[in-house]
Each structure stands twice: as structure tokens, then as C-alpha cells.
Amino acid sequence: MKKSIRSKYRPEFPGDYHFDYKDPQTLSRFISEGGKITPSRISKLSLAQQKNVATAVKKARNLAMLPLGTEAYDFFDRPEPISPKPFVL
């Protein structure tokens, strides 16, 4: 009897799939809520695919197609910058 072995890689992305930086919908699947790129052990991508995803996400962030992070992640538990000197006209 054959045992069912779970594959290490995702079947929906073949090995020669090209991740395009102009496709933010596909790339957003590989970004966590905090704005970090998910590691390959979680995203189930091969090493070459993970490198391609990382470069595509970085290009898309530089072109403002993807956010750098969430607003809650950026300002969580940080005090507002208040000047010690009062503003006088």
C-alpha cells in the first residue's frame, strides 16, 4: 500500500513560474499582516522561488505597489513626539 507523502512545495506554482513585481495580488499572499515576507518553510516555495518572490516584493515596495507595513504595526506602543518647548507665535 502506498503512503501519502505531503509535498514540500506548493503545487499551484510550477518550478519555472515567474513572480512578477507588477502583480501585487499574487505577491500579497506571501506577505504577513505585519508586512514581513513569509519564510519558505511556511510559504512552501523552493529556494529559487523564494528568492524570486523576495526580489519581486522589494521591487513592488519601492514602486509603492505594496505597503511597507501596516499602520498598526508601525505605531504600536510608541509615544507621540511632543516637543518640550511650548509653541509661541
CYANA upper distance limits for C-alpha pairs under 8 A (distance plus 0.5 A):
  8 LYS  CA     44 LYS  CA      6.61
  8 LYS  CA     45 LEU  CA      8.34
  9 TYR  CA     44 LYS  CA      5.24
  9 TYR  CA     45 LEU  CA      5.76
  9 TYR  CA     46 SER  CA      6.85
 10 ARG  CA     14 PRO  CA      8.42
 10 ARG  CA     43 SER  CA      8.45
 10 ARG  CA     44 LYS  CA      6.02
 10 ARG  CA     45 LEU  CA      6.70
 13 PHE  CA     17 TYR  CA      6.51
 15 GLY  CA     46 SER  CA      8.47
 15 GLY  CA     49 GLN  CA      7.93
 17 TYR  CA     49 GLN  CA      8.40
 18 HIS  CA     52 ASN  CA      8.10
 19 PHE  CA     23 ASP  CA      8.40
 19 PHE  CA     27 LEU  CA      8.20
 19 PHE  CA     52 ASN  CA      6.88
 19 PHE  CA     53 VAL  CA      6.54
 19 PHE  CA     56 ALA  CA      7.09
 20 ASP  CA     56 ALA  CA      6.61
 21 TYR  CA     27 LEU  CA      8.06
 21 TYR  CA     56 ALA  CA      4.95
 21 TYR  CA     57 VAL  CA      6.80
 21 TYR  CA     59 LYS  CA      6.64
 21 TYR  CA     60 ALA  CA      5.70
 22 LYS  CA     60 ALA  CA      7.29
 22 LYS  CA     65 MET  CA      8.16
 23 ASP  CA     27 LEU  CA      7.06
 24 PRO  CA     28 SER  CA      6.30
 24 PRO  CA     60 ALA  CA      7.77
 24 PRO  CA     65 MET  CA      6.95
 24 PRO  CA     66 LEU  CA      6.91
 25 GLN  CA     29 ARG  CA      7.60
 26 THR  CA     30 PHE  CA      8.24
 27 LEU  CA     31 ILE  CA      7.58
 27 LEU  CA     53 VAL  CA      7.65
 27 LEU  CA     56 ALA  CA      8.20
 27 LEU  CA     57 VAL  CA      6.94
 28 SER  CA     66 LEU  CA      8.10
 30 PHE  CA     37 ILE  CA      6.42
 30 PHE  CA     38 THR  CA      6.06
 30 PHE  CA     43 SER  CA      7.20
 30 PHE  CA     53 VAL  CA      8.34
 31 ILE  CA     35 GLY  CA      6.23
 31 ILE  CA     36 LYS  CA      5.98
 31 ILE  CA     37 ILE  CA      5.09
 31 ILE  CA     38 THR  CA      6.19
 32 SER  CA     36 LYS  CA      5.84
 32 SER  CA     37 ILE  CA      6.82
 32 SER  CA     38 THR  CA      6.75
 33 GLU  CA     69 GLY  CA      8.11
 33 GLU  CA     70 THR  CA      7.53
 34 GLY  CA     69 GLY  CA      6.05
 34 GLY  CA     70 THR  CA      6.40
 34 GLY  CA     73 TYR  CA      6.31
 35 GLY  CA     67 PRO  CA      7.70
 35 GLY  CA     68 LEU  CA      6.45
 35 GLY  CA     69 GLY  CA      4.60
 35 GLY  CA     70 THR  CA      6.96
 36 LYS  CA     69 GLY  CA      7.97
 37 ILE  CA     54 ALA  CA      7.53
 37 ILE  CA     57 VAL  CA      8.50
 38 THR  CA     42 ILE  CA      6.99
 38 THR  CA     43 SER  CA      6.69
 39 PRO  CA     43 SER  CA      6.64
 39 PRO  CA     50 GLN  CA      8.31
 40 SER  CA     44 LYS  CA      5.83
 40 SER  CA     45 LEU  CA      5.77
 40 SER  CA     46 SER  CA      7.36
 40 SER  CA     47 LEU  CA      7.71
 40 SER  CA     50 GLN  CA      6.60
 41 ARG  CA     45 LEU  CA      7.89
 45 LEU  CA     49 GLN  CA      6.31
 45 LEU  CA     50 GLN  CA      6.27
 46 SER  CA     50 GLN  CA      6.51
 47 LEU  CA     51 LYS  CA      6.78
 48 ALA  CA     52 ASN  CA      6.80
 49 GLN  CA     53 VAL  CA      6.61
 50 GLN  CA     54 ALA  CA      6.62
 51 LYS  CA     55 THR  CA      6.77
 52 ASN  CA     56 ALA  CA      6.58
 53 VAL  CA     57 VAL  CA      6.53
 54 ALA  CA     58 LYS  CA      6.69
 55 THR  CA     59 LYS  CA      6.67
 56 ALA  CA     60 ALA  CA      6.62
 57 VAL  CA     61 ARG  CA      6.59
 57 VAL  CA     66 LEU  CA      7.95
 58 LYS  CA     62 ASN  CA      6.75
 59 LYS  CA     63 LEU  CA      6.86
 60 ALA  CA     64 ALA  CA      6.62
 60 ALA  CA     65 MET  CA      5.55
 60 ALA  CA     66 LEU  CA      6.15
 61 ARG  CA     65 MET  CA      6.30
 61 ARG  CA     66 LEU  CA      5.38
 61 ARG  CA     67 PRO  CA      6.69
 61 ARG  CA     68 LEU  CA      6.75
 69 GLY  CA     73 TYR  CA      7.08
 69 GLY  CA     74 ASP  CA      7.37
 70 THR  CA     74 ASP  CA      6.79
 71 GLU  CA     75 PHE  CA      6.79
 72 ALA  CA     76 PHE  CA      6.06
